[in-house]
Amino acid sequence: MMLKVIVTAAVLLAATLWPVLASKSKVLLGRWVTWLGITVSFGVASLFGKPGFSILFLAIGLVVWLEGGVLQHDAREVSRQKAFVVFAYRGLAAGMAFLLALESSVGGAELIAPLVFVIALFDIGGWAGGKWLTRFAPLDRRLFPTVSPNKTWGGLVGSIILGFAANLWAGPFGFGQFILVAIFAIAGDWLESWVKRVVGVKDASDWLPGFGGLMDRVDSLLPMGLVLLIIGF
């Protein structure tokens, strides 16, 4: 299963490289490079088995904690209450990464790699749906008008379609479990958007091309630690 996920990711990256280059969009290129980096990171981690994935998630947790520190500093300039909100969120996010690290030490690549693949395609589906499906009413309506104005019903439909397709291809979840995955992924994305709205920033940081911070990229993935506990991985 791990090999299937890596090969599929490599094929998708190769198939989209030319359209991305042809678009001459720096944003799209940044996103492509970021997905390449994520694929390589998990591919390298898979070479070391369970310890590799555990170390990777611990590293993700550390970076998320540090990024949260920047947000907390910005929030402190506004109010102590907002700074506390960010502190609570960065602790939760880092804790979820630590939980995934523990689960990786038990389930290993055969569980974690398909999970990451499903969430990655779920996120890509959200971007693609927001880009193209919003041409059709009522899919152009905003999903979270106040917290995250860029999220639309078209994006949600795109996420469900592509995420479910990824699960059928390489995912470990039944239909009911996938619905749970989708709910927690959406909740994770909403919560991170809400925290950024509290602080008044668009991105967690500006170092990750096309996405903002790592926190923006893993906000849907980190809640999967709870999902795995619920379904009894």
C-alpha positions as CSV (number, residue, x, y, z in Angstrom):
1,M,0.0,0.0,0.0
2,M,2.8,2.4,0.8
3,L,4.4,1.8,-2.6
4,K,1.0,2.4,-4.3
5,V,0.6,5.7,-2.5
6,I,4.1,6.9,-3.4
7,V,3.8,5.9,-7.0
8,T,0.4,7.5,-7.3
9,A,1.7,10.8,-5.8
10,A,4.7,10.7,-8.1
11,V,2.4,10.2,-11.2
12,L,0.1,13.0,-10.1
13,L,3.1,15.4,-9.6
14,A,4.6,14.4,-13.0
15,A,1.2,14.8,-14.8
16,T,0.6,18.3,-13.3
17,L,4.1,19.7,-13.8
18,W,3.6,20.8,-17.4
19,P,0.2,22.5,-16.8
20,V,1.7,24.3,-13.8
21,L,4.7,25.5,-15.8
22,A,2.5,26.5,-18.7
23,S,0.3,28.6,-16.5
24,K,3.3,30.7,-15.5
25,S,1.7,31.2,-12.1
26,K,4.2,31.6,-9.3
27,V,1.4,30.6,-6.8
28,L,0.7,27.3,-8.6
29,L,4.4,26.6,-9.0
30,G,4.8,27.2,-5.3
31,R,2.0,24.8,-4.5
32,W,3.5,22.2,-6.8
33,V,6.9,22.5,-5.2
34,T,5.4,22.3,-1.7
35,W,3.5,19.1,-2.6
36,L,6.7,17.7,-4.0
37,G,8.5,18.5,-0.8
38,I,5.7,16.8,1.3
39,T,5.8,13.7,-1.0
40,V,9.6,13.5,-0.7
41,S,9.4,14.0,3.1
42,F,6.9,11.1,3.6
43,G,8.7,9.0,1.1
44,V,12.0,9.4,3.0
45,A,10.2,8.7,6.3
46,S,8.8,5.5,4.9
47,L,12.4,4.2,4.3
48,F,12.8,4.1,8.1
49,G,9.5,2.5,8.8
50,K,7.6,3.3,12.0
51,P,10.4,5.4,13.6
52,G,10.6,7.5,10.4
53,F,7.0,8.5,10.5
54,S,7.1,9.2,14.2
55,I,10.1,11.5,13.8
56,L,8.4,13.3,10.9
57,F,5.3,14.0,12.9
58,L,7.4,15.1,15.9
59,A,9.2,17.5,13.6
60,I,5.8,18.8,12.2
61,G,4.6,19.3,15.8
62,L,7.7,21.3,16.6
63,V,7.4,23.5,13.6
64,V,3.7,24.1,14.3
65,W,4.5,25.0,17.9
66,L,7.1,27.5,16.7
67,E,4.7,29.0,14.1
68,G,2.1,29.3,16.8
69,G,4.5,31.2,18.8
70,V,4.7,33.9,16.1
71,L,0.9,34.1,16.0
72,Q,0.8,34.3,19.8
73,H,3.2,37.2,19.7
74,D,1.0,39.0,17.2
75,A,-2.1,38.3,19.2
76,R,-0.5,39.5,22.5
77,E,-0.2,43.0,20.9
78,V,-4.0,43.0,20.6
79,S,-5.1,41.4,23.9
80,R,-4.2,38.8,26.4
81,Q,-7.4,36.9,25.7
82,K,-6.5,36.5,22.0
83,A,-3.0,35.5,23.0
84,F,-4.4,32.8,25.2
85,V,-6.6,31.5,22.4
86,V,-3.6,31.1,20.1
87,F,-1.6,29.5,22.9
88,A,-4.4,26.9,23.4
89,Y,-4.5,26.2,19.7
90,R,-0.8,25.8,19.3
91,G,-0.8,23.4,22.2
92,L,-3.7,21.5,20.7
93,A,-2.0,21.3,17.2
94,A,1.3,20.2,18.6
95,G,-0.4,17.7,20.8
96,M,-2.3,16.2,17.8
97,A,1.1,15.9,15.9
98,F,2.5,14.1,19.0
99,L,-0.5,11.8,19.0
100,L,0.0,11.0,15.3
101,A,3.7,10.3,16.1
102,L,2.6,7.7,18.7
103,E,0.0,6.2,16.4
104,S,2.7,6.0,13.7
105,S,4.9,3.9,16.0
106,V,2.0,1.4,16.2
107,G,0.3,1.5,12.8
108,G,3.3,2.4,10.7
109,A,3.4,3.3,7.0
110,E,0.6,1.0,6.0
111,L,-1.8,3.1,8.0
112,I,-0.3,6.6,8.0
113,A,0.7,6.9,4.4
114,P,-2.8,6.2,2.9
115,L,-4.3,8.5,5.6
116,V,-1.9,11.4,4.5
117,F,-2.7,10.6,0.9
118,V,-6.5,10.9,1.4
119,I,-6.1,14.2,3.4
120,A,-3.8,15.6,0.7
121,L,-6.3,14.9,-2.1
122,F,-9.1,16.2,0.2
123,D,-7.3,19.5,0.4
124,I,-6.4,19.6,-3.3
125,G,-10.0,18.8,-4.1
126,G,-11.0,21.8,-2.0
127,W,-8.8,24.1,-4.0
128,A,-9.9,22.6,-7.3
129,G,-13.6,22.8,-6.4
130,G,-13.2,26.4,-5.3
131,K,-11.5,27.2,-8.5
132,W,-13.9,25.6,-11.0
133,L,-17.1,24.4,-9.3
134,T,-17.9,27.9,-8.0
135,R,-18.9,28.8,-11.5
136,F,-22.2,27.1,-10.9
137,A,-24.8,28.3,-8.4
138,P,-25.3,27.6,-5.6
139,L,-21.8,26.1,-5.3
140,D,-20.4,29.7,-5.4
141,R,-21.8,30.4,-1.9
142,R,-19.4,30.8,1.0
143,L,-19.2,28.0,3.4
144,F,-17.9,30.0,6.4
145,P,-18.6,33.7,5.4
146,T,-17.2,35.2,8.6
147,V,-14.3,32.9,9.5
148,S,-13.0,31.9,6.1
149,P,-14.6,33.8,3.2
150,N,-12.6,31.9,0.6
151,K,-14.1,28.6,1.5
152,T,-17.1,27.7,-0.7
153,W,-19.6,24.9,-1.1
154,G,-17.9,24.2,-4.4
155,G,-14.7,23.7,-2.5
156,L,-16.4,21.3,-0.1
157,V,-17.9,19.3,-3.0
158,G,-14.4,19.1,-4.6
159,S,-12.9,17.9,-1.4
160,I,-15.5,15.2,-0.9
161,I,-15.2,14.0,-4.5
162,L,-11.4,13.9,-4.7
163,G,-10.9,12.7,-1.1
164,F,-13.4,9.9,-1.6
165,A,-11.7,8.9,-4.8
166,A,-8.3,8.8,-3.1
167,N,-9.8,6.6,-0.3
168,L,-11.3,4.2,-2.9
169,W,-7.9,4.0,-4.6
170,A,-5.6,3.7,-1.6
171,G,-7.4,4.6,1.6
172,P,-8.1,2.4,4.6
173,F,-11.5,3.7,5.5
174,G,-15.0,2.5,5.0
175,F,-17.7,4.9,3.9
176,G,-18.8,5.8,7.5
177,Q,-15.2,6.2,8.5
178,F,-14.5,8.4,5.5
179,I,-17.4,10.7,6.5
180,L,-15.8,11.0,10.0
181,V,-12.5,11.8,8.4
182,A,-14.1,14.5,6.2
183,I,-15.9,16.1,9.2
184,F,-12.7,16.3,11.3
185,A,-10.7,17.6,8.3
186,I,-13.2,20.4,7.8
187,A,-13.3,21.1,11.5
188,G,-9.5,21.3,11.6
189,D,-9.4,23.7,8.7
190,W,-12.2,25.8,10.2
191,L,-10.5,26.0,13.6
192,E,-7.2,27.1,12.2
193,S,-9.0,29.7,10.0
194,W,-10.8,31.0,13.1
195,V,-7.6,31.4,15.1
196,K,-6.0,33.4,12.2
197,R,-9.1,35.5,12.1
198,V,-8.8,36.2,15.8
199,V,-5.2,37.4,15.3
200,G,-6.1,39.2,12.0
201,V,-3.6,37.5,9.7
202,K,-4.1,35.5,6.4
203,D,-1.3,33.0,6.8
204,A,0.4,31.3,9.8
205,S,3.7,32.4,8.3
206,D,5.2,33.2,4.9
207,W,7.9,30.6,4.5
208,L,6.0,27.8,2.7
209,P,5.6,28.6,-1.0
210,G,2.0,29.0,-2.2
211,F,0.4,28.0,1.2
212,G,1.7,30.2,4.0
213,G,2.9,28.3,7.0
214,L,3.1,24.6,7.7
215,M,0.2,25.1,10.0
216,D,-2.0,26.0,7.0
217,R,-0.9,22.8,5.3
218,V,-1.5,20.3,8.1
219,D,-4.6,21.8,9.8
220,S,-6.8,19.1,8.2
221,L,-4.3,16.3,8.9
222,L,-3.6,16.9,12.6
223,P,-7.2,16.0,13.7
224,M,-6.8,12.6,12.2
225,G,-5.0,11.6,15.4
226,L,-8.4,11.8,17.1
227,V,-10.1,10.0,14.2
228,L,-7.8,7.1,14.5
229,L,-8.5,6.8,18.2
230,I,-12.3,6.9,17.6
231,I,-12.3,4.2,14.9
232,G,-9.9,2.1,16.9
233,F,-6.9,1.9,14.5
